Amino acid sequence: MANLVVIKEQKDIARKTPIEDFPDPKIAVVLVNQQTGAANTPIVSVGDIVSIGQKIADSKQRVSAPVHSPISGKVLKIENVFNSCFGYETEAIFIENDGKKTKEKNLTPISESELAKTTNEVLLKRIHDAGIIGLGGAGFPTSVKLSLPADKKIATLIVNGAEGEPYDTADERLMIEKTKNLARGVRVVRQILGNPKVIIATKDSKVEAVPKLHEAFSQEPNTEVIAKHLTYQQGDASILQKAILDYETPPGKRSYEMGTIVQNVATINAIANAVFEGEPLISRVTTLNGDVPEPKNLLVKIGTPISDILKQNNVDLNDISSVVVGGVLMGQALQTINDPITKRTSSIIVFAKSKAKKGQPTTACIHCGRCITACPVRLHPIAIHNAVTKGDFEKAEKLWANDCIACGTCSYVCPSKITLAASVKMARK
């Protein structure tokens, strides 16, 4: 394992701020495609009246997850907007809020007493129909991730509460405020996976969350809460697996082939809401942090324009240098502040012009080897960058570019300020 780089956290205020409900948007901009997998197609038309929780985009392909309306109202238009999940424009459905809060009741809640009698087929269909994807950033459809071949037995379920991104605290607040719901969600996933051992993994620095987790899971069978020192990179599922279980998944293999499944706490929370409350994934907790008057955590409807959030929280729009969503290291800089919240928006990080430091210009590689030493999966980022620069993507593939976990550490440590992470990301695509 490489020398994992310690990246300073900026969480002191946000981690202590309880989750706050953010008002529904007047116009929701719901991206049709937010998952990693097959593309969805809109199933509503301009002029249609939709309800809260109504399915508005879907795909017939297996590796997919539908999208639902977060508000009730009228479909105004369907047009392309910037999609922070992918870094380019895709279709979005614009819905005007009618204020009626009409709900679609298409997912019948399953009681906790009924869970043991409920088949995996029913549970997996519920997770799919609720549109749940990995909320830690990857965005892979959760129903597919949990639909394993019959011959693959899962020995360990790791619930990922590491939250490595240096500004993000949304998962931490979920572990503090929604701990009982997390326990319900874990029971669902554990049943689907055939009752494996459960490890709730988090950082020992999450001092308010750790005792809450111990309390909530103390009576759960074959369950352990592990709170230890974890670096930023160990928030990644594969690296967390190494930190907790002391083994790595070989290149070209998936963690389930080694008997392990890792699920993010926000995803677990969404599963509980879908199964026991009949709620599709139409909102999520996101952290507002950076150069803002009050760092905080917000429960916000998916499709809410980020400009609404910034205005409501007294952010000086004229002083914005950039806004990054989904974490400053692994996330995406927005094209405009009118871009919407997606299922994968774990955080909104604002950087102000007035506080920006003068950037260091990019220089030639000095052959220091820091990117190689820092890479948690032992790649040679500068070699991949050089191959991409020459357009030699075949060589980049031979350099194991597809094994990159997109942590961005290589760019962070590079004294020459070379955009290594962007090059490796391009090679992966």
NUSE-936813 format. One record per residue (C-alpha): residue number from 1; x, y, z. Coordinates in Angstrom, 3 decimals. Example, Ala and Ser with C-alpha at 12.3 -4.5 7.8 and 13.67 -1.06 7.14 Angstrom:
<nodes>
{1 {12.300 -4.500 7.800}}
{2 {13.670 -1.060 7.140}}
</nodes>
This chain:
<nodes>
{1 {0.000 0.000 0.000}}
{2 {1.216 3.483 -0.887}}
{3 {1.910 6.179 1.660}}
{4 {-1.576 7.644 2.081}}
{5 {-1.509 11.432 2.026}}
{6 {-3.151 13.264 4.922}}
{7 {-5.373 16.060 3.639}}
{8 {-6.508 18.679 6.140}}
{9 {-10.232 18.649 6.878}}
{10 {-12.453 21.738 6.942}}
{11 {-15.374 20.307 8.915}}
{12 {-15.371 21.896 12.360}}
{13 {-18.519 23.996 11.912}}
{14 {-20.563 21.923 9.465}}
{15 {-20.170 18.666 11.401}}
{16 {-21.823 20.274 14.441}}
{17 {-24.753 21.728 12.482}}
{18 {-27.970 19.644 12.474}}
{19 {-29.652 18.783 9.185}}
{20 {-31.946 21.597 8.051}}
{21 {-34.906 21.130 5.688}}
{22 {-34.518 23.314 2.611}}
{23 {-37.698 24.681 0.964}}
{24 {-38.989 23.025 -2.197}}
{25 {-37.880 24.756 -5.396}}
{26 {-40.287 26.894 -7.432}}
{27 {-38.903 25.199 -10.532}}
{28 {-37.174 21.828 -10.240}}
{29 {-34.587 20.883 -12.876}}
{30 {-34.486 17.092 -12.749}}
{31 {-31.722 15.464 -14.755}}
{32 {-32.946 12.432 -16.666}}
{33 {-29.666 10.542 -16.179}}
{34 {-27.949 10.537 -12.799}}
{35 {-26.770 6.918 -12.546}}
{36 {-23.797 5.018 -13.880}}
{37 {-25.346 2.641 -16.390}}
{38 {-27.942 2.668 -19.138}}
{39 {-29.461 6.003 -20.137}}
{40 {-32.995 6.866 -19.096}}
{41 {-35.666 8.309 -21.369}}
{42 {-38.294 10.857 -20.243}}
{43 {-41.731 9.251 -19.804}}
{44 {-43.556 12.556 -19.333}}
{45 {-44.199 15.321 -21.865}}
{46 {-44.315 19.104 -21.787}}
{47 {-47.622 20.182 -20.266}}
{48 {-48.095 17.050 -18.133}}
{49 {-49.101 17.447 -14.476}}
{50 {-46.924 15.330 -12.196}}
{51 {-47.046 14.378 -8.510}}
{52 {-44.351 14.100 -5.831}}
{53 {-42.634 10.739 -6.264}}
{54 {-44.047 10.081 -9.748}}
{55 {-41.645 8.318 -12.084}}
{56 {-40.694 10.750 -14.861}}
{57 {-37.743 9.005 -16.562}}
{58 {-36.772 5.348 -16.842}}
{59 {-34.965 2.692 -18.873}}
{60 {-35.838 -0.891 -19.765}}
{61 {-32.192 -1.889 -19.320}}
{62 {-31.181 -3.819 -16.192}}
{63 {-28.308 -1.539 -15.144}}
{64 {-30.399 1.556 -14.595}}
{65 {-32.376 3.496 -12.001}}
{66 {-35.508 5.560 -12.630}}
{67 {-35.879 9.238 -11.753}}
{68 {-38.882 10.702 -9.907}}
{69 {-40.468 14.114 -9.580}}
{70 {-39.448 15.863 -6.326}}
{71 {-42.460 18.226 -6.438}}
{72 {-45.986 18.358 -7.818}}
{73 {-46.689 20.630 -10.745}}
{74 {-46.487 21.110 -14.495}}
{75 {-43.737 19.998 -16.873}}
{76 {-42.554 23.240 -18.480}}
{77 {-39.895 21.953 -20.846}}
{78 {-37.330 19.223 -21.476}}
{79 {-33.928 20.463 -22.608}}
{80 {-30.212 19.888 -22.141}}
{81 {-28.378 21.330 -19.139}}
{82 {-24.951 20.705 -17.604}}
{83 {-24.908 17.420 -15.708}}
{84 {-22.429 17.417 -12.812}}
{85 {-22.650 13.607 -12.627}}
{86 {-20.796 13.308 -15.935}}
{87 {-19.301 16.714 -16.729}}
{88 {-21.318 17.402 -19.868}}
{89 {-24.861 18.349 -20.910}}
{90 {-27.744 15.870 -20.771}}
{91 {-31.539 16.099 -20.772}}
{92 {-33.388 17.612 -17.825}}
{93 {-37.096 17.900 -17.057}}
{94 {-38.177 21.336 -15.808}}
{95 {-41.168 21.181 -13.420}}
{96 {-43.051 24.225 -12.113}}
{97 {-44.175 23.776 -8.499}}
{98 {-47.944 24.149 -8.065}}
{99 {-47.661 24.247 -4.255}}
{100 {-50.271 21.506 -3.843}}
{101 {-47.768 18.867 -2.625}}
{102 {-49.772 16.100 -4.323}}
{103 {-48.096 12.751 -3.656}}
{104 {-47.889 9.694 -5.849}}
{105 {-48.410 6.568 -3.735}}
{106 {-46.832 3.920 -5.936}}
{107 {-44.525 2.320 -3.341}}
{108 {-46.350 0.526 -0.537}}
{109 {-44.425 0.582 2.763}}
{110 {-43.267 -2.749 4.164}}
{111 {-43.486 -2.994 7.954}}
{112 {-40.466 -4.063 9.971}}
{113 {-42.400 -7.115 11.164}}
{114 {-42.956 -8.153 7.525}}
{115 {-39.309 -7.831 6.525}}
{116 {-38.272 -11.387 7.402}}
{117 {-41.084 -12.774 5.207}}
{118 {-40.301 -10.498 2.260}}
{119 {-38.388 -12.105 -0.586}}
{120 {-35.156 -10.716 -2.031}}
{121 {-36.940 -10.288 -5.352}}
{122 {-39.457 -7.917 -3.757}}
{123 {-36.792 -5.991 -1.841}}
{124 {-34.536 -5.596 -4.875}}
{125 {-37.462 -4.460 -7.011}}
{126 {-38.363 -1.899 -4.345}}
{127 {-34.783 -0.551 -4.296}}
{128 {-34.803 -0.332 -8.094}}
{129 {-38.262 1.251 -8.319}}
{130 {-37.217 3.860 -5.739}}
{131 {-34.366 4.943 -8.025}}
{132 {-31.646 4.286 -5.474}}
{133 {-28.039 4.546 -6.632}}
{134 {-24.734 4.726 -4.768}}
{135 {-24.878 8.060 -2.958}}
{136 {-21.212 8.066 -2.004}}
{137 {-20.317 9.321 -5.466}}
{138 {-20.109 6.332 -7.811}}
{139 {-23.801 6.399 -8.689}}
{140 {-24.079 2.706 -9.615}}
{141 {-27.657 1.333 -9.354}}
{142 {-27.937 -0.256 -5.905}}
{143 {-30.393 -2.980 -6.921}}
{144 {-27.828 -4.259 -9.441}}
{145 {-24.959 -4.082 -6.948}}
{146 {-26.963 -6.219 -4.504}}
{147 {-28.125 -8.728 -7.162}}
{148 {-25.269 -11.179 -6.900}}
{149 {-24.670 -14.496 -8.686}}
{150 {-25.951 -17.439 -6.653}}
{151 {-22.445 -18.849 -6.275}}
{152 {-21.025 -15.643 -4.766}}
{153 {-21.390 -15.735 -0.995}}
{154 {-20.897 -12.495 0.913}}
{155 {-19.052 -12.870 4.204}}
{156 {-18.880 -9.183 5.160}}
{157 {-21.013 -6.092 4.628}}
{158 {-19.033 -2.919 5.312}}
{159 {-21.168 0.167 5.916}}
{160 {-18.995 3.052 4.769}}
{161 {-19.158 6.004 7.141}}
{162 {-15.616 7.223 6.510}}
{163 {-16.641 10.298 4.452}}
{164 {-13.134 11.180 3.367}}
{165 {-13.799 14.363 1.364}}
{166 {-12.286 17.224 3.428}}
{167 {-15.351 19.523 3.413}}
{168 {-18.204 16.973 3.503}}
{169 {-20.221 16.240 6.660}}
{170 {-23.595 15.051 5.313}}
{171 {-22.885 11.384 6.106}}
{172 {-21.631 12.324 9.546}}
{173 {-24.907 14.089 10.348}}
{174 {-26.863 11.070 9.085}}
{175 {-24.895 8.862 11.482}}
{176 {-25.750 11.255 14.307}}
{177 {-29.387 12.035 13.522}}
{178 {-30.662 9.041 11.520}}
{179 {-28.858 6.219 13.296}}
{180 {-31.985 4.152 13.943}}
{181 {-32.968 4.440 10.302}}
{182 {-29.484 3.276 9.294}}
{183 {-29.970 0.216 11.482}}
{184 {-33.242 -0.518 9.641}}
{185 {-31.523 -0.131 6.275}}
{186 {-28.689 -2.441 7.315}}
{187 {-31.227 -5.136 8.215}}
{188 {-32.643 -4.951 4.682}}
{189 {-29.243 -5.217 2.990}}
{190 {-28.081 -7.929 5.374}}
{191 {-31.156 -10.019 4.562}}
{192 {-30.615 -9.608 0.807}}
{193 {-26.964 -10.676 1.138}}
{194 {-27.698 -13.801 3.175}}
{195 {-26.914 -12.558 6.684}}
{196 {-23.196 -11.700 6.509}}
{197 {-21.158 -10.129 9.289}}
{198 {-21.709 -6.358 9.383}}
{199 {-18.995 -3.792 10.077}}
{200 {-19.926 -0.150 10.496}}
{201 {-16.696 1.654 9.576}}
{202 {-16.061 5.290 10.400}}
{203 {-13.364 7.700 11.553}}
{204 {-12.517 8.119 15.215}}
{205 {-12.626 11.896 14.596}}
{206 {-16.422 11.701 14.260}}
{207 {-16.731 12.001 18.016}}
{208 {-20.495 12.633 18.145}}
{209 {-21.384 9.918 15.656}}
{210 {-19.329 7.063 17.136}}
{211 {-21.295 6.630 20.407}}
{212 {-24.577 6.943 18.483}}
{213 {-23.509 4.091 16.223}}
{214 {-22.435 1.924 19.152}}
{215 {-25.810 2.509 20.810}}
{216 {-27.892 1.801 17.693}}
{217 {-26.025 -1.352 16.648}}
{218 {-25.181 -2.825 20.056}}
{219 {-28.134 -5.235 19.928}}
{220 {-27.700 -6.228 16.290}}
{221 {-26.306 -9.776 15.848}}
{222 {-22.843 -10.290 14.391}}
{223 {-22.329 -6.532 13.993}}
{224 {-19.285 -4.460 14.883}}
{225 {-18.653 -0.727 14.892}}
{226 {-15.045 0.120 13.998}}
{227 {-13.917 3.713 14.493}}
{228 {-10.269 4.271 13.640}}
{229 {-7.910 6.764 12.087}}
{230 {-8.597 6.801 8.360}}
{231 {-7.057 9.057 5.746}}
{232 {-8.992 10.728 2.936}}
{233 {-8.246 7.980 0.411}}
{234 {-9.601 5.300 2.736}}
{235 {-13.096 6.611 2.132}}
{236 {-12.924 4.721 -1.179}}
{237 {-14.615 1.335 -0.938}}
{238 {-11.639 -0.733 -2.072}}
{239 {-9.147 1.124 0.115}}
{240 {-11.526 0.999 3.098}}
{241 {-11.782 -2.751 2.623}}
{242 {-7.999 -2.965 2.899}}
{243 {-8.003 -0.774 6.030}}
{244 {-10.712 -2.815 7.760}}
{245 {-10.173 -6.373 6.527}}
{246 {-6.486 -6.187 5.550}}
{247 {-6.820 -7.594 2.054}}
{248 {-7.088 -6.084 -1.419}}
{249 {-9.269 -6.985 -4.367}}
{250 {-6.968 -8.006 -7.254}}
{251 {-7.020 -5.880 -10.435}}
{252 {-9.889 -6.774 -12.739}}
{253 {-12.010 -8.259 -9.951}}
{254 {-14.933 -6.874 -7.932}}
{255 {-15.089 -6.804 -4.139}}
{256 {-18.090 -9.157 -4.100}}
{257 {-15.902 -11.816 -5.718}}
{258 {-13.782 -11.627 -2.561}}
{259 {-16.842 -11.947 -0.317}}
{260 {-17.278 -8.280 0.581}}
{261 {-19.885 -5.620 -0.234}}
{262 {-19.393 -1.966 0.745}}
{263 {-22.397 0.370 1.017}}
{264 {-22.343 4.079 1.820}}
{265 {-24.405 5.261 4.820}}
{266 {-26.484 7.656 2.688}}
{267 {-27.415 4.767 0.398}}
{268 {-28.367 2.655 3.428}}
{269 {-30.564 5.512 4.687}}
{270 {-32.288 5.775 1.295}}
{271 {-32.937 2.015 1.284}}
{272 {-34.651 2.241 4.677}}
{273 {-36.817 5.117 3.452}}
{274 {-37.813 3.214 0.315}}
{275 {-38.619 -0.081 2.038}}
{276 {-40.271 1.081 5.251}}
{277 {-41.703 4.464 4.229}}
{278 {-42.424 3.901 0.537}}
{279 {-40.310 6.934 -0.409}}
{280 {-38.468 7.079 -3.738}}
{281 {-35.129 8.876 -3.859}}
{282 {-36.256 12.477 -4.413}}
{283 {-34.145 14.218 -1.766}}
{284 {-30.792 13.863 -0.090}}
{285 {-28.642 15.460 2.601}}
{286 {-25.898 17.668 1.204}}
{287 {-23.230 19.787 2.894}}
{288 {-22.918 23.514 2.155}}
{289 {-19.354 24.504 3.026}}
{290 {-16.360 26.573 1.968}}
{291 {-16.530 30.362 1.733}}
{292 {-20.098 30.667 3.006}}
{293 {-21.512 32.633 5.969}}
{294 {-22.812 29.475 7.716}}
{295 {-21.503 26.005 6.813}}
{296 {-24.367 23.553 7.281}}
{297 {-26.120 20.383 6.146}}
{298 {-29.339 20.542 4.163}}
{299 {-32.051 18.032 3.291}}
{300 {-32.784 19.230 -0.221}}
{301 {-34.976 18.051 -3.077}}
{302 {-33.122 16.602 -6.058}}
{303 {-33.546 19.055 -8.926}}
{304 {-33.240 22.172 -6.764}}
{305 {-31.136 24.803 -8.570}}
{306 {-27.969 25.411 -6.569}}
{307 {-28.469 29.155 -7.033}}
{308 {-31.595 28.848 -4.834}}
{309 {-29.489 27.346 -2.040}}
{310 {-26.752 29.975 -2.313}}
{311 {-29.224 32.883 -2.310}}
{312 {-31.193 31.476 0.623}}
{313 {-27.958 31.131 2.606}}
{314 {-26.709 34.685 1.947}}
{315 {-23.775 33.714 -0.258}}
{316 {-22.446 36.725 -2.159}}
{317 {-23.030 35.657 -5.758}}
{318 {-20.773 38.412 -7.094}}
{319 {-17.821 37.081 -5.093}}
{320 {-17.987 33.462 -6.280}}
{321 {-14.854 32.141 -7.929}}
{322 {-16.153 28.587 -8.338}}
{323 {-18.638 26.091 -6.938}}
{324 {-17.697 22.415 -6.688}}
{325 {-20.257 19.676 -6.024}}
{326 {-19.629 16.150 -4.758}}
{327 {-16.389 16.921 -2.906}}
{328 {-13.480 19.211 -3.705}}
{329 {-11.177 16.344 -4.687}}
{330 {-13.495 13.926 -6.460}}
{331 {-16.286 16.283 -7.428}}
{332 {-17.140 18.504 -10.373}}
{333 {-16.890 22.272 -10.807}}
{334 {-20.199 23.689 -12.018}}
{335 {-20.570 25.615 -15.244}}
{336 {-23.179 27.918 -13.695}}
{337 {-24.734 28.202 -10.254}}
{338 {-28.114 27.420 -11.828}}
{339 {-27.076 23.772 -12.255}}
{340 {-29.271 21.438 -10.155}}
{341 {-28.796 19.150 -7.196}}
{342 {-28.475 15.515 -8.272}}
{343 {-28.636 12.229 -6.406}}
{344 {-24.829 12.362 -6.268}}
{345 {-24.483 15.885 -4.823}}
{346 {-22.990 15.035 -1.426}}
{347 {-21.761 18.609 -0.978}}
{348 {-21.745 22.129 -2.398}}
{349 {-18.391 23.802 -1.799}}
{350 {-18.103 27.527 -2.557}}
{351 {-14.834 29.319 -3.235}}
{352 {-14.821 33.125 -3.141}}
{353 {-12.815 35.436 -5.368}}
{354 {-11.865 37.572 -2.368}}
{355 {-10.247 34.619 -0.583}}
{356 {-8.645 32.911 -3.556}}
{357 {-4.895 32.464 -3.463}}
{358 {-2.919 33.196 -6.585}}
{359 {-2.526 29.929 -8.424}}
{360 {0.881 28.505 -9.217}}
{361 {1.418 28.028 -12.966}}
{362 {1.892 24.550 -14.359}}
{363 {5.513 23.632 -15.003}}
{364 {7.265 20.613 -16.457}}
{365 {7.461 17.411 -14.402}}
{366 {10.489 17.483 -12.095}}
{367 {10.534 13.674 -11.727}}
{368 {10.048 13.829 -7.957}}
{369 {7.874 10.702 -7.880}}
{370 {5.383 12.150 -5.374}}
{371 {2.363 11.163 -7.462}}
{372 {3.604 7.574 -7.594}}
{373 {4.340 7.431 -3.866}}
{374 {0.974 8.982 -2.982}}
{375 {-1.241 6.889 -5.273}}
{376 {-3.278 4.562 -3.013}}
{377 {-3.528 1.904 -5.732}}
{378 {0.131 2.145 -6.774}}
{379 {-0.316 3.552 -10.267}}
{380 {2.135 5.798 -12.134}}
{381 {-0.043 8.879 -12.756}}
{382 {2.652 10.851 -14.588}}
{383 {3.234 7.974 -17.013}}
{384 {-0.511 7.755 -17.711}}
{385 {-0.634 11.545 -18.147}}
{386 {2.206 11.409 -20.673}}
{387 {0.456 8.643 -22.614}}
{388 {-2.832 10.609 -22.676}}
{389 {-1.002 13.772 -23.782}}
{390 {0.359 11.830 -26.765}}
{391 {-3.057 10.315 -27.476}}
{392 {-1.779 6.825 -26.698}}
{393 {-4.788 5.478 -24.802}}
{394 {-3.762 1.886 -25.444}}
{395 {-0.602 2.502 -23.428}}
{396 {-2.635 4.258 -20.720}}
{397 {-4.794 1.158 -20.438}}
{398 {-1.704 -1.039 -20.138}}
{399 {-0.601 1.235 -17.277}}
{400 {-3.762 0.163 -15.403}}
{401 {-5.555 3.532 -15.748}}
{402 {-8.876 1.726 -15.223}}
{403 {-7.809 0.811 -11.679}}
{404 {-7.691 4.509 -10.687}}
{405 {-10.137 5.334 -7.874}}
{406 {-10.340 9.006 -8.978}}
{407 {-9.246 10.310 -5.560}}
{408 {-7.290 13.224 -7.049}}
{409 {-4.361 12.797 -4.670}}
{410 {-1.838 12.789 -7.526}}
{411 {-2.823 16.304 -8.591}}
{412 {-2.939 17.424 -4.960}}
{413 {0.683 16.463 -4.270}}
{414 {2.195 17.475 -7.613}}
{415 {4.612 20.401 -7.104}}
{416 {4.436 21.160 -10.836}}
{417 {0.619 21.494 -10.660}}
{418 {0.128 19.086 -13.553}}
{419 {-3.493 18.023 -14.054}}
{420 {-2.696 14.370 -13.473}}
{421 {-6.097 13.351 -12.132}}
{422 {-7.904 14.841 -15.142}}
{423 {-5.620 12.950 -17.521}}
{424 {-6.170 9.633 -15.767}}
{425 {-9.912 10.293 -15.710}}
{426 {-9.802 10.881 -19.468}}
{427 {-7.921 7.618 -19.916}}
{428 {-10.600 5.761 -17.935}}
{429 {-13.342 7.190 -20.135}}
</nodes>
